[in-house]
């Protein structure tokens, strides 16, 4: 795929309404739906706009808020599936998700359902999600999905509160036939921008240790493992795999670039079922497109830069030609370490994190500890460049 022309994934925030009160919610969701949400007719139009990218169509992910707050969510899934799209969804673990609802999702053709698991026990998980009983209902949802043959994946927001729980969560996931574990590395927007939540974020060194732990898990677990907004994991992935193969990182990187490898082409477990994964190099605005509940188009849900609106523009035109998307995909404009890094083509750093920390989406990812050779050898810091990185690394 040419990610200048088409995304791998289109994410639609169907609503910002949600009955949970998660401490880190990027959408700052509340129980009431907005009058400005896209209607069902506009949702049908959005599906047609996604199809304009051509086949194979981008993966269509329904998120929120909580998509289950929309009474037409089953019809949306059915329509998108009838038009040939693969549809996944990330509902909230609330009483809206019943056994009957799971059965209806499966009958409507939902490809995969993702639920959040943010602690090994109710004390940790429920406090993070803001509602007692959330963990128990999450487990019940997984049971119902298994009953009706609906594929599942787990999302975990990784902060200091859950770091020690990760091995236990991995053990739980391994017993349930789950396809993918996505570890979301906190971006300090929405409720996560509050000082008390910012303090829960990992440091750059903790990110690095987490990535090495993930690599070991990837080789043994009966499920796939991926970070979200942790693009610099790909550098660790190449470094570790090159060392095992006894070849240079440069040679392996060249092969990854030439062959457009996905992470599973570099490291995966013989126990895990192979699933479709995005190639290395996908990043905010580069293979990813986000549509808000109001129709605003952004590079991702964590990067609040509006490039256009689907009510008045086509999705393809916004993605291919808007200033926001074109700039983000121009890696020659990256600043600081990311701008001279050997791994830029497969990583690029989190543009969302750079923007959340510095207000500039082209700054270096401040939570990456790697020092590119060209960066270490520079004679002096470029004039006018602030020293952002060190305070986040330790």
C-alpha positions in Angstrom: 0.0 0.0 0.0 1.1 3.6 -0.7 0.2 5.3 2.6 0.4 8.7 0.8 -2.7 7.6 -1.1 -4.7 5.4 1.3 -4.8 4.4 5.0 -4.6 0.9 6.4 -7.2 1.7 9.0 -10.1 4.2 9.3 -11.3 4.8 12.8 -14.7 6.3 13.4 -15.7 7.8 16.8 -19.3 6.9 16.5 -20.2 8.9 19.6 -18.6 10.4 22.6 -21.3 9.2 24.9 -20.1 6.5 27.5 -21.3 5.3 30.9 -17.8 4.7 32.2 -15.7 7.4 33.8 -12.1 6.4 32.8 -9.5 8.6 34.4 -7.5 8.8 31.1 -10.3 9.2 28.6 -9.0 11.1 25.5 -12.6 12.0 24.5 -13.6 13.2 28.0 -16.8 11.2 27.5 -20.0 11.6 29.3 -23.3 9.7 29.3 -25.2 12.0 27.0 -25.0 11.8 23.2 -24.3 14.9 21.2 -26.8 16.3 18.7 -23.9 16.9 16.3 -23.1 13.2 15.8 -23.2 11.8 12.3 -26.6 10.4 11.5 -27.2 6.9 10.2 -27.5 8.3 6.6 -24.2 10.1 7.1 -22.7 6.9 8.4 -23.7 5.2 5.2 -22.1 8.0 3.2 -18.9 7.6 5.3 -18.8 3.9 4.4 -19.0 4.8 0.7 -16.2 7.4 1.2 -14.0 4.7 2.8 -14.6 2.5 -0.2 -13.2 5.2 -2.5 -9.7 4.3 -1.3 -10.1 1.1 -3.2 -9.5 -2.6 -2.5 -8.5 -4.0 -0.3 -10.6 -1.6 1.7 -9.2 -0.1 4.9 -10.1 -1.8 8.1 -13.1 0.1 9.6 -13.0 0.4 13.3 -16.0 1.7 15.3 -15.0 3.4 18.6 -16.1 6.1 21.0 -17.1 6.9 23.7 -19.1 3.7 23.6 -20.5 2.7 20.2 -23.2 0.7 22.0 -24.8 4.0 23.1 -26.0 4.2 19.5 -29.2 2.2 18.9 -28.4 2.0 15.2 -25.0 0.4 15.8 -26.1 -3.0 14.6 -27.5 -1.5 11.4 -24.2 0.4 10.9 -22.2 -2.8 11.2 -24.6 -4.7 8.8 -24.4 -1.9 6.2 -20.7 -1.6 6.3 -20.3 -5.4 6.0 -22.8 -5.6 3.1 -20.6 -3.0 1.3 -17.5 -5.2 1.8 -15.7 -3.5 4.7 -14.1 -5.5 7.5 -15.5 -4.0 10.7 -14.1 -4.1 14.2 -15.5 -2.4 17.3 -14.3 -1.2 20.8 -17.3 -1.0 23.1 -17.2 -0.2 26.8 -17.8 -2.9 29.3 -21.2 -1.6 30.6 -24.7 -3.3 30.9 -25.4 -2.2 27.3 -23.3 -5.1 26.2 -25.5 -8.1 26.9 -25.3 -11.7 25.7 -28.0 -10.8 23.2 -26.0 -7.8 22.0 -22.9 -9.9 21.4 -25.0 -12.4 19.4 -26.4 -9.5 17.3 -22.8 -8.2 16.7 -21.8 -11.6 15.5 -24.8 -12.0 13.2 -24.3 -8.5 11.8 -20.8 -9.6 10.7 -18.5 -7.9 13.1 -15.0 -9.2 12.5 -13.5 -8.5 15.9 -14.5 -7.0 19.2 -12.0 -5.3 21.6 -12.4 -4.7 25.3 -10.2 -3.0 27.8 -8.4 -4.7 30.6 -6.4 -2.3 32.8 -5.5 -4.4 35.8 -5.1 -8.0 37.0 -7.9 -7.5 39.5 -11.0 -5.4 40.1 -9.3 -3.1 42.5 -6.9 -1.8 39.8 -9.1 -2.1 36.7 -12.3 -0.7 38.2 -10.6 2.3 39.7 -9.0 3.1 36.4 -12.3 2.7 34.5 -14.3 4.6 37.2 -17.2 2.1 37.6 -17.4 -0.9 40.1 -18.0 -4.2 38.4 -16.3 -3.2 35.1 -13.7 -6.0 35.3 -16.3 -8.7 35.9 -18.4 -7.5 33.0 -15.3 -7.5 30.8 -14.7 -11.1 31.5 -18.4 -11.9 30.9 -18.2 -10.2 27.5 -15.2 -12.3 26.5 -17.2 -15.4 27.5 -20.1 -14.4 25.3 -17.8 -13.6 22.4 -16.3 -17.1 22.7 -19.9 -18.6 22.8 -20.8 -16.9 19.5 -17.5 -17.3 17.8 -16.6 -13.6 17.7 -12.9 -12.8 17.6 -11.6 -10.7 20.5 -8.6 -8.5 21.3 -7.6 -6.8 24.6 -6.6 -3.2 25.1 -4.5 -2.1 28.1 -3.5 1.4 28.8 0.0 1.2 30.2 0.7 3.5 33.1 2.6 3.1 36.3 -0.6 1.8 37.9 -0.7 -1.3 35.8 3.0 -1.9 35.0 3.4 -4.7 37.6 0.2 -6.3 36.5 1.2 -6.9 32.9 2.6 -10.4 33.4 -0.6 -11.5 35.1 -2.8 -9.9 32.4 -0.7 -11.7 29.8 -1.3 -15.0 31.6 -5.1 -14.3 31.6 -5.1 -13.5 27.9 -3.2 -16.6 27.1 -6.0 -18.8 28.5 -8.8 -17.3 26.4 -8.0 -17.6 22.7 -7.7 -13.9 22.3 -6.0 -12.8 19.0 -4.3 -9.6 19.9 -3.1 -7.6 22.9 -2.7 -3.9 22.2 -0.8 -1.9 24.8 -1.7 1.8 24.6 1.1 4.1 25.8 -0.5 7.1 27.4 -0.9 10.3 25.4 -1.6 13.2 27.8 -4.7 14.6 26.1 -8.3 14.8 27.4 -8.6 13.6 31.0 -5.0 12.3 30.8 -3.7 15.8 30.6 -4.5 16.4 34.3 -1.4 16.6 36.5 -2.4 13.6 38.6 -2.7 11.4 35.5 0.4 12.8 33.8 2.3 11.6 36.8 1.2 8.0 36.0 3.0 8.1 32.7 6.1 5.9 32.2 9.5 7.4 31.6 11.5 6.8 28.5 13.6 4.2 30.3 10.5 2.4 31.4 9.2 2.4 27.8 12.4 0.8 26.7 12.2 -1.9 29.4 8.6 -2.5 28.4 9.5 -3.0 24.8 12.2 -5.6 25.6 9.6 -7.5 27.7 7.1 -7.3 24.9 9.6 -8.8 22.5 10.2 -11.8 24.7 6.4 -12.2 25.1 5.9 -12.0 21.4 8.1 -15.0 20.8 6.2 -17.2 23.3 2.6 -16.0 23.7 -0.4 -17.7 21.9 -1.6 -14.2 20.8 -0.1 -11.3 18.9 1.2 -8.3 20.8 1.4 -4.7 19.7 2.0 -1.2 21.2 -0.2 1.8 20.3 1.6 5.2 20.1 4.8 3.2 20.9 6.2 3.3 17.4 9.8 3.1 18.7 9.2 -0.5 19.7 9.9 -1.3 16.0 13.5 -0.2 16.6 13.8 -2.6 19.5 12.2 -5.3 17.4 14.8 -4.9 14.7 17.7 -4.6 17.1 16.7 -7.8 19.0 15.9 -9.8 15.9 19.1 -8.8 14.1 21.2 -9.9 17.1 19.4 -13.3 17.1 20.1 -13.8 13.4 23.6 -12.6 13.7 23.3 -10.0 11.0 23.6 -6.2 11.1 20.6 -4.1 12.0 21.2 -2.1 8.8 20.8 -5.2 6.7 17.6 -6.3 8.5 16.2 -2.8 8.3 16.9 -2.7 4.5 15.0 -6.0 4.1 12.1 -4.8 6.2 11.8 -1.6 4.1 12.1 -3.5 0.8 9.6 -6.2 1.7 7.2 -4.0 3.6 7.3 -6.3 6.5 4.8 -6.3 9.3 5.9 -6.8 12.9 4.9 -10.5 12.7 7.4 -11.0 9.8 10.2 -10.2 12.2 9.1 -11.9 15.4 6.1 -14.0 16.2 5.2 -17.1 18.2 4.5 -20.5 16.6 1.6 -20.7 19.1 -0.1 -17.5 17.8 -2.6 -17.4 15.0 -1.3 -15.2 12.3 -3.6 -12.1 11.8 -3.5 -9.2 9.4 -1.1 -6.5 10.8 -0.2 -3.1 9.4 3.2 -2.9 7.8 6.1 -1.2 9.7 6.0 2.5 9.1 2.3 3.1 9.8 2.0 6.2 12.0 -0.5 9.0 12.9 -1.7 10.3 9.5 0.4 7.7 7.6 -1.8 4.7 7.2 -4.2 5.9 10.0 -7.2 8.2 9.7 -9.6 9.2 12.4 -13.1 10.6 12.0 -14.7 12.2 15.0 -18.3 11.9 16.1 -18.9 15.3 14.4 -17.2 14.3 11.2 -13.9 16.0 11.8 -11.0 14.2 10.2 -7.8 13.9 12.2 -4.5 11.9 11.8 -5.5 9.8 14.8 -7.7 10.0 17.9 -4.8 11.1 20.0 -3.6 13.9 17.6 -6.2 16.6 17.8 -5.4 18.4 14.5 -8.4 18.8 12.3 -7.7 18.4 8.6 -11.3 18.7 7.2 -14.8 17.4 7.7 -16.6 14.6 6.0 -19.8 16.6 5.8 -18.3 18.9 3.2 -15.2 17.0 1.8 -14.4 13.6 0.6 -12.3 11.4 2.9 -9.8 10.6 0.2 -9.2 14.2 -0.6 -8.6 15.1 3.1 -6.2 12.2 3.6 -4.3 12.8 0.4 -4.1 16.5 0.1 -4.8 18.3 3.3 -1.9 20.3 4.8 -2.1 18.4 8.1 -1.8 14.9 6.6 0.8 15.9 4.0 3.0 17.6 6.6 2.9 14.6 8.9 3.9 12.2 6.2 6.9 14.4 5.2 9.6 12.8 7.3 12.2 15.2 5.9 10.5 17.8 8.1 10.9 15.9 11.4 13.0 17.7 14.0 15.5 16.7 16.6 16.5 13.0 17.0 13.6 11.7 14.9 14.8 13.8 12.0 18.2 12.1 11.8 17.3 8.6 13.1 18.3 5.5 11.1 14.9 4.0 11.9 12.7 6.9 10.8 11.2 5.0 7.8 9.8 2.2 10.0 9.1 4.4 13.1 8.9 8.1 12.9 8.1 8.5 16.6 4.7 9.3 18.0 3.5 12.5 16.4 0.6 12.6 18.9 3.0 12.4 21.8 5.3 15.1 20.3 2.3 17.4 19.8 0.9 16.7 23.3 4.2 17.5 25.0 5.5 20.4 22.8 2.6 21.7 20.7 4.6 20.7 17.5 3.7 17.5 15.8 7.0 17.4 14.0 9.2 17.4 17.1 11.0 14.2 18.3 9.1 11.7 20.4 10.3 12.9 23.8 10.0 9.5 25.4 12.5 7.7 23.1 15.9 7.0 24.7 17.6 6.0 21.5 20.4 8.3 20.4 20.9 8.1 16.6 24.5 8.2 15.5 24.0 11.5 13.6 22.5 13.0 16.7 25.3 11.9 19.0 27.9 13.3 16.5 26.3 16.7 16.1 28.5 19.6 17.0 25.9 21.6 18.8 22.1 21.7 19.4 20.4 23.4 16.5 19.6 27.0 17.2 16.2 27.6 18.8 15.6 23.9 19.6 14.4 23.4 23.1 15.8 20.6 25.3 12.7 18.6 25.7 13.8 15.0 25.9 15.9 14.6 29.0 13.1 15.3 31.6 11.0 12.4 30.2 13.7 9.8 29.9 14.6 8.9 33.5 
